[in-house]
Amino acid sequence: MNKKNYDNESIQSLKGADRVRKRPSVIFGSDGLEGCQHSFFEILSNSIDEAREGYGKEIVVTRHQDWSVTVEDQGRGIPVDYNAKEERYNWELVFTEMYAGGKYNNNDSDVYEYSLGLNGLGLCATQYSSEYMDVEIYRDGFEYTLHFEKGEMTPDGFSKKPSTRRKTGSKITWRPDLDVFKEVQIPIDYYQDVIKKQSIVNPGIRFILKDEISDLAHEYFYENGIYDYVSEITDGQAFADVFYFEEQGAGKDREDMKPYKVKTQVALTFSNTINKLEYFHNSSYLEHGGSPDKAVKSALVYEVDKLIKKLNKYTKNEKKITFVDVQDSLVLVTNSFSTTTSYENQTKKAITNKFVQDFMTDVIKRNLEIIFIENIEQAEKIVDQVLINKRSREKAETTRLNLKKTLGTKMDVTNRVKKFVDCRIKDPSNREVYILEGDSALGSCKLARDSEFQALMPIRGKILNCLKADYDKIFQSDIIIDLIKVLGCGVEIKTRHNKELDTFNLDNLRWDKVIICTDADVDGFHIRTMVLTMIYRLIPTLIEEGKVFIAESPLFEITTSDGETFFAYNEKEKNAYLKKTNKKVNIQRSKGLGENDPDMMWQTTMCPATRRLIRVTTDDVFETQSMFEILLGDDLNGRKDFIEENGELYLEMLDLS
């Protein structure tokens, strides 16, 4: 074993650009694409800070062919000339010095009141992590240009010359370095998402995104900020007005700390079809929320619960609402600002300021109380919907627990589905189950099947129409529960209030083929459709994966005078056979699976070599869903119209004898 020395000379410190280039994830949260994206946001943030302070109304972002990016603003221009106080050029401080900038004395300075960047890291760190960076700055009647490579200023990289340009501003072009980040090809949808969000929380600022790769340009502008954004999200699908309020104040996170300023804006409404929560702080999108999220949850639950009690809407002994019940119908966006901000880390995905949380909680509570008083009819709609959400959630949870208990127990001798007949082989890839119509079919199929790999599951009585029924009713059906148990893969639930019921896992499917086998008559077709509807609603992946089949059973048994037997599966096949034979025949119409002898059942319905199986597919899922809903849903007029227009096509299928 080789021993490595660990002595005084082993300790070293990173200097200059190496502080970022060798450890980018410390600053950007990642050395992958996410970190590279964050480096772009650091530059964009500086331009936004300028525009929000009233310096410029337009920011242009350009993605270039070589994956470099340019951010250009109309701000005051970054100060890069000689700094007598520091006895250095400001470009050295801003572009090559960590923790240097103009945002450290916000409580005593009017440079930036509410700044997105506070640590003096972003611009320098992005420059350090770049393959190259070119800077153009216009201010004080001069044009300044700077050129950096691999984090270092080139020998002739700084220049200053007089300029006749009247507008000030900064233009920064850089290419993230593949020696620093694993990936630098930032997709256009990231730029679109970030820039749109910034236009939302910075009303009146126009953002233009130019993309040389796609040769397209996008413009983002929200005159009224988050109010317009919430209106856009709901797009007429809200059952309440969009309410907006804003306030500002000052306070401390702790008694021994200095006070700081806080401003908050809130826009919210309620909808049956849409829910969304988004938080921004100093223009930064807070993916994980932090203080604003805690404030919203506390205030909303408090005020809605208070109103429910005031209106006497709770039933006796009913539990209090939770935020989940409110959130199910809530569309809310907050945009807060503070002169002192504590982020969880440099990626700014959550803030931790205690005073921001307390301030926002109080603001939301007071304004909601006034809104509910002044808009009592809308307030009643809101609490009614919240209670519907709550009761749906509780019902779904009860159903989930019952379903989990029912389906969670492995099928064995003590927990066997009544009349289910298993096969001997255990390998799911070779097993198939026949879902049969009634006990009589079970008898003939039991004698006809190959018990090595064919299992039988009879359906007792008529199955529930799963398109019309609620989930709690569906899972009260013994037939459906037994079918789900036999299949073994759980159920798929996609609706908002019943996500907890989703137990589906295709790997747990116990069969290679699920075969629906019913009589060739109207009742048989109805049962087949009900089983298909159940699978379609509860386990649609089985259809998408091609696991579901229909076993065609013959409609006619034709016996000739010399003992030859032919099975016709429909009128067309029967007539074709009669047309080509000159023998005397005896035609017997099938009276049901239960009356077929085992040899006939094996030959026509169960033998893999001679049976006819129709694989159920969903080439067009929407068309299939539409047909199920027309024939079995609640749209009576749609069903009537369909029958009037298409009924004649199915006349030969009617049993009118």
Secondary structure as UniProt FT lines:
FT   HELIX           8..10
FT   TURN            16..17
FT   HELIX           18..21
FT   HELIX           24..28
FT   HELIX           33..52
FT   TURN            53..54
FT   STRAND          58..63
FT   TURN            65..66
FT   STRAND          69..72
FT   STRAND          82..83
FT   TURN            84..87
FT   STRAND          88..89
FT   HELIX           90..96
FT   TURN            98..99
FT   TURN            106..108
FT   HELIX           122..128
FT   STRAND          130..139
FT   TURN            140..141
FT   STRAND          142..149
FT   TURN            150..151
FT   STRAND          152..162
FT   STRAND          169..176
FT   TURN            178..180
FT   HELIX           188..201
FT   TURN            203..204
FT   STRAND          206..211
FT   TURN            212..215
FT   STRAND          216..220
FT   TURN            223..225
FT   HELIX           226..234
FT   TURN            235..236
FT   STRAND          243..251
FT   TURN            255..256
FT   STRAND          260..271
FT   STRAND          276..281
FT   TURN            282..283
FT   STRAND          284..285
FT   STRAND          289..290
FT   HELIX           291..310
FT   TURN            311..312
FT   TURN            316..317
FT   HELIX           323..327
FT   TURN            328..329
FT   STRAND          330..338
FT   TURN            346..347
FT   STRAND          350..351
FT   HELIX           354..374
FT   HELIX           376..408
FT   HELIX           413..415
FT   TURN            418..419
FT   HELIX           428..430
FT   STRAND          432..437
FT   HELIX           438..448
FT   TURN            451..453
FT   STRAND          454..459
FT   TURN            466..468
FT   HELIX           471..474
FT   TURN            475..476
FT   HELIX           478..487
FT   HELIX           496..501
FT   HELIX           506..508
FT   STRAND          513..517
FT   HELIX           522..538
FT   HELIX           540..544
FT   TURN            545..546
FT   STRAND          548..551
FT   STRAND          556..560
FT   TURN            561..562
FT   STRAND          565..568
FT   HELIX           571..580
FT   STRAND          585..589
FT   HELIX           593..595
FT   HELIX           598..601
FT   HELIX           602..606
FT   TURN            608..610
FT   STRAND          613..615
FT   HELIX           621..632
FT   HELIX           636..646
FT   HELIX           647..653
//
